[in-house]
Amino acid sequence: MKHYPSTDLKQNLGDVLAAASQQPVSITRHNKPRYVLMSIEAYEARFANDSRRAYASEDAPSEHVEILEEYAAELDRD
């Protein structure tokens, strides 16, 4: 995995994107890996079977909203 300091991203964006199209790339801050940049194809292949999903509140399924509302009501009662 190639590593690029976050401070160099602006100057080397083309190189970073080219590298990320081939394999995941580590973005470092203070010489420590902090982020990973990868192509959407690599991401989808790696997490294709992951059933977890994040929603914006306005896009969440109604049954999820109901569960959260019930939990919030319980917290209010305590």
BELJO-V550523 format. One record per residue. N is the residue number from 1. RES is the residue in one letter. D_LAST is the distance of its C-alpha to the last C-alpha in Angstrom with 1 decimal. Layout:
BEGIN
n=N res=RES d_last=D_LAST
n=N res=RES d_last=D_LAST
END
This chain:
BEGIN
n=1 res=M d_last=49.5
n=2 res=K d_last=50.7
n=3 res=H d_last=48.8
n=4 res=Y d_last=48.9
n=5 res=P d_last=47.5
n=6 res=S d_last=45.2
n=7 res=T d_last=47.6
n=8 res=D d_last=50.4
n=9 res=L d_last=48.6
n=10 res=K d_last=50.1
n=11 res=Q d_last=53.6
n=12 res=N d_last=53.5
n=13 res=L d_last=51.3
n=14 res=G d_last=54.0
n=15 res=D d_last=54.6
n=16 res=V d_last=50.9
n=17 res=L d_last=50.5
n=18 res=A d_last=53.7
n=19 res=A d_last=52.5
n=20 res=A d_last=49.1
n=21 res=S d_last=51.0
n=22 res=Q d_last=52.6
n=23 res=Q d_last=49.8
n=24 res=P d_last=46.4
n=25 res=V d_last=46.7
n=26 res=S d_last=44.8
n=27 res=I d_last=43.9
n=28 res=T d_last=43.8
n=29 res=R d_last=42.6
n=30 res=H d_last=44.0
n=31 res=N d_last=45.8
n=32 res=K d_last=42.6
n=33 res=P d_last=41.8
n=34 res=R d_last=38.8
n=35 res=Y d_last=39.3
n=36 res=V d_last=41.2
n=37 res=L d_last=43.2
n=38 res=M d_last=44.7
n=39 res=S d_last=46.2
n=40 res=I d_last=44.2
n=41 res=E d_last=46.3
n=42 res=A d_last=45.5
n=43 res=Y d_last=41.8
n=44 res=E d_last=41.9
n=45 res=A d_last=44.0
n=46 res=R d_last=41.7
n=47 res=F d_last=38.5
n=48 res=A d_last=39.8
n=49 res=N d_last=38.0
n=50 res=D d_last=34.6
n=51 res=S d_last=32.3
n=52 res=R d_last=29.6
n=53 res=R d_last=29.5
n=54 res=A d_last=27.8
n=55 res=Y d_last=27.5
n=56 res=A d_last=27.3
n=57 res=S d_last=24.4
n=58 res=E d_last=27.1
n=59 res=D d_last=28.9
n=60 res=A d_last=26.1
n=61 res=P d_last=26.6
n=62 res=S d_last=24.7
n=63 res=E d_last=23.2
n=64 res=H d_last=21.7
n=65 res=V d_last=20.3
n=66 res=E d_last=18.8
n=67 res=I d_last=17.1
n=68 res=L d_last=15.6
n=69 res=E d_last=14.6
n=70 res=E d_last=12.8
n=71 res=Y d_last=11.0
n=72 res=A d_last=10.1
n=73 res=A d_last=8.9
n=74 res=E d_last=6.6
n=75 res=L d_last=5.3
n=76 res=D d_last=5.5
n=77 res=R d_last=3.8
n=78 res=D d_last=0.0
END
